[in-house]
Amino acid sequence: MHDPGNLLPAESQPVIRILPMPHDTNAAGDIFGGWLMSQVDIAGSITASRRAQGRTVTVAVNEFVFIKPIFVGDLVSLYTEVVHIGNTSIQIEVIAFVERGCVHGACERVAQAKLTYVAIDQDRKPRPIAG
Ligand SMILES: CC(C)(COP(=O)(O)OP(=O)(O)OC[C@H]1O[C@@H](n2cnc3c(N)ncnc32)[C@H](O)[C@@H]1OP(=O)(O)O)[C@@H](O)C(=O)NCCC(=O)NCCS
């Protein structure tokens, strides 16, 4: 991932852009961390399955850091990058940014994560990822 801070990666497109709704909040009124974890897993799996040319499953969340809160009305963008490709596994970094109050360009990094996916065949057994 090229961006070290709060600037959106200008050269890449997010895998997912989504606007969280009031029903995605926790008891304190902020966006629920589990909601973001779900979106991050989806974004990572899209990139993993594209690279693996087929179905993948999540085998591990290696790292997940919540940096800043997300609020209703924030536009959440998820960027991904392939970190490592093994024999049957692939590790993806996912970085979440928000644009608050629909102010384009005013971005804040709110979370970052690394997840590992395994390519599987029709019998749900690991299959090699083509080089
Ligand atoms: C993923 C799964 C198919 C792996 O099966 P397995 O028989 O344990 O596979 P292996 O031990 O041969 O490991 C396969 C790969 O996963 C990697 N792996 C296994 N456990 C891991 C872990 N905890 N963290 C990181 N990588 C792991 C191995 O290093 C290996 O990578 P490589 O082939 O690139 O060297 C199986 O564990 C599974 O079905 N898990 C449930 C997946 C799931 O339901 N996810 C949630 C919904 S998507």
The ligand as an SDF file (V2000), in Angstrom:
LIG
                    3D

 48 50  0  0  0  0  0  0  0  0999 V2000
   -8.7930  -22.8700    4.9220 C   0  0  0  0  0  0  0  0  0  0  0  0
   -8.7940  -24.3960    4.9670 C   0  0  0  0  0  0  0  0  0  0  0  0
   -9.4150  -24.9490    3.6680 C   0  0  0  0  0  0  0  0  0  0  0  0
   -7.3190  -24.8300    5.0680 C   0  0  0  0  0  0  0  0  0  0  0  0
   -7.3240  -26.2330    5.1370 O   0  0  0  0  0  0  0  0  0  0  0  0
   -6.0350  -26.9860    5.7420 P   0  0  0  0  0  0  0  0  0  0  0  0
   -6.2020  -28.4420    5.4560 O   0  0  0  0  0  0  0  0  0  0  0  0
   -5.8320  -26.5550    7.1460 O   0  0  0  0  0  0  0  0  0  0  0  0
   -4.8770  -26.4280    4.8080 O   0  0  0  0  0  0  0  0  0  0  0  0
   -3.3160  -26.4430    5.0130 P   0  0  0  0  0  0  0  0  0  0  0  0
   -2.8700  -26.7780    6.3900 O   0  0  0  0  0  0  0  0  0  0  0  0
   -2.7960  -27.2650    3.8740 O   0  0  0  0  0  0  0  0  0  0  0  0
   -2.9430  -24.8950    4.7700 O   0  0  0  0  0  0  0  0  0  0  0  0
   -3.2820  -24.2830    3.5450 C   0  0  0  0  0  0  0  0  0  0  0  0
   -2.6150  -22.9190    3.5060 C   0  0  0  0  0  0  0  0  0  0  0  0
   -3.1930  -22.0870    4.5140 O   0  0  0  0  0  0  0  0  0  0  0  0
   -2.1600  -21.5640    5.3390 C   0  0  0  0  0  0  0  0  0  0  0  0
   -2.6800  -21.4530    6.6860 N   0  0  0  0  0  0  0  0  0  0  0  0
   -3.2940  -22.3970    7.4180 C   0  0  0  0  0  0  0  0  0  0  0  0
   -3.6210  -21.9160    8.6340 N   0  0  0  0  0  0  0  0  0  0  0  0
   -3.1930  -20.6460    8.6640 C   0  0  0  0  0  0  0  0  0  0  0  0
   -3.2310  -19.6150    9.6360 C   0  0  0  0  0  0  0  0  0  0  0  0
   -3.7870  -19.8000   10.8430 N   0  0  0  0  0  0  0  0  0  0  0  0
   -2.7110  -18.4230    9.3240 N   0  0  0  0  0  0  0  0  0  0  0  0
   -2.1550  -18.1970    8.1270 C   0  0  0  0  0  0  0  0  0  0  0  0
   -2.0870  -19.1340    7.1400 N   0  0  0  0  0  0  0  0  0  0  0  0
   -2.5920  -20.3380    7.4220 C   0  0  0  0  0  0  0  0  0  0  0  0
   -1.0260  -22.5800    5.2480 C   0  0  0  0  0  0  0  0  0  0  0  0
    0.2220  -21.9810    5.5780 O   0  0  0  0  0  0  0  0  0  0  0  0
   -1.1060  -22.9600    3.7840 C   0  0  0  0  0  0  0  0  0  0  0  0
   -0.5100  -21.9690    2.9750 O   0  0  0  0  0  0  0  0  0  0  0  0
    0.4300  -22.3200    1.7050 P   0  0  0  0  0  0  0  0  0  0  0  0
   -0.2170  -23.4220    0.9380 O   0  0  0  0  0  0  0  0  0  0  0  0
    0.4650  -21.0510    0.9100 O   0  0  0  0  0  0  0  0  0  0  0  0
    1.7540  -22.7020    2.2640 O   0  0  0  0  0  0  0  0  0  0  0  0
   -9.5750  -24.9390    6.2110 C   0  0  0  0  0  0  0  0  0  0  0  0
   -8.8390  -24.6160    7.3880 O   0  0  0  0  0  0  0  0  0  0  0  0
  -10.9630  -24.3530    6.2910 C   0  0  0  0  0  0  0  0  0  0  0  0
  -11.8610  -24.7380    5.5380 O   0  0  0  0  0  0  0  0  0  0  0  0
  -11.1730  -23.3820    7.2020 N   0  0  0  0  0  0  0  0  0  0  0  0
  -12.4820  -22.7180    7.3500 C   0  0  0  0  0  0  0  0  0  0  0  0
  -12.5510  -21.5240    6.3680 C   0  0  0  0  0  0  0  0  0  0  0  0
  -13.7980  -20.7130    6.6390 C   0  0  0  0  0  0  0  0  0  0  0  0
  -14.8600  -21.2590    6.8500 O   0  0  0  0  0  0  0  0  0  0  0  0
  -13.6150  -19.3760    6.6440 N   0  0  0  0  0  0  0  0  0  0  0  0
  -14.6770  -18.4630    7.0470 C   0  0  0  0  0  0  0  0  0  0  0  0
  -15.6490  -18.1560    5.9570 C   0  0  0  0  0  0  0  0  0  0  0  0
  -14.8900  -17.7150    4.4100 S   0  0  0  0  0  0  0  0  0  0  0  0
  1  2  1  0
  2  3  1  0
  2  4  1  0
  2 36  1  0
  4  5  1  0
  5  6  1  0
  6  7  2  0
  6  8  1  0
  6  9  1  0
  9 10  1  0
 10 11  2  0
 10 12  1  0
 10 13  1  0
 13 14  1  0
 14 15  1  0
 15 16  1  0
 15 30  1  0
 16 17  1  0
 17 18  1  0
 17 28  1  0
 18 19  1  0
 18 27  1  0
 19 20  2  0
 20 21  1  0
 21 22  1  0
 21 27  2  0
 22 23  1  0
 22 24  2  0
 24 25  1  0
 25 26  2  0
 26 27  1  0
 28 29  1  0
 28 30  1  0
 30 31  1  0
 31 32  1  0
 32 33  2  0
 32 34  1  0
 32 35  1  0
 36 37  1  0
 36 38  1  0
 38 39  2  0
 38 40  1  0
 40 41  1  0
 41 42  1  0
 42 43  1  0
 43 44  2  0
 43 45  1  0
 45 46  1  0
 46 47  1  0
 47 48  1  0
M  END
$$$$
